[in-house]
Amino acid sequence: MTLSIKMTAALLLAGVTLTGCERSPQPEPVSETASFALPEAISNNAVAVADGPEGPTLYSFNGLKAGKGWKDTSSAAFACVIATESCKIIASVPVPEGRLASAAVTVAGKIYIFGGYTVAANGDELSTPEVFAFDPATGRYEQKADMPTPVDDMVVVPYQNRFIYLVSGWHDEGNVSVVQMFDTQTGAWTEATPFPGTPVFGHAGGISGNSIIVTDGVASVFADGKRKFVAAKLSWRGDIDPQNPTQISWRGVDAHPGPAKYRMAAAGDEAGQRVIFAGGGDNPYNYDGIGYDGVPAKPSGGFFAYDLKSDSWQELGRLAEPSMDHRGLAQAGQDYYILGGMDAEQKVTDRIVRFRIRN
């Protein structure tokens, strides 16, 4: 499906005072729905950007197809060349079943794809341990050492163009606090300083310099003898010791303004020394967009940042289209891209939304 470009000036919310959140300087950001789209609608997909055979390319792996049932979990992969604004289907992730809530990150030119979970016909869900390195130059996957603790719906960030951190997430029966560090040069796994916040899944985060920001997600609690899933409004900063990357100094920071959000798209901004967050749902759900409480989730239309220099939040603007159910935010040059996701009616979309922060 070809989408027409809908250019919108991204306006800040007027007349609202946001405690702890700075106004961004002029000129304001711009967001648009791109004229090219994914080969098919997909949500809860792992995304990354890397240099492909035709230049900078957006990649999508795994996810949930439009039917939103257990049979609609997917291992499909897509490549979208930015220069030509064209997308195509590429070799699927080599797993026997589709994966939801996996994550991807680019290190030293290769894209590393981690975990996710499978859904059986009876509804059983299983966190998967597989790790693959995808080479954009050859289009081939290479399996790496399994995760020691298989997790899904985790935050994944790269460091020093070598290490990859997996922060918290869901493991089969509950959330975990473990921070797992993968060394792409040796193929070895090591545990880093554990995440001290409430263990969560569906949280969002990114890294800039030596600092990680993690925010929101869903906590598992027991009330009246039953397990419940509740939105966790929390934000943590982790400062990595560059001489010993297993050591992370974590501290709580102010939560972002507004309600907690679930499965936002996020990425670090090295030049701006901040972490960017976009979209996300207002009500926790499993994978179909309908809340655990039976209320349909609605997507956010805003994007904002945590500024590492001032330790404060910055509201940046509005997306061309609200969206949710994301596993990452792809950055290429000055532009940020959201690939797929769910819209305001909880429909899976093939849409690509991009925005630029002009400061």
Summary of the structure (lengths in Angstrom):
residues: 359
radius of gyration: 18.5
end to end distance: 33.0
largest distance: 56.5
contacts: 1309
relative contact order: 0.18
helix: 1%
strand: 50%
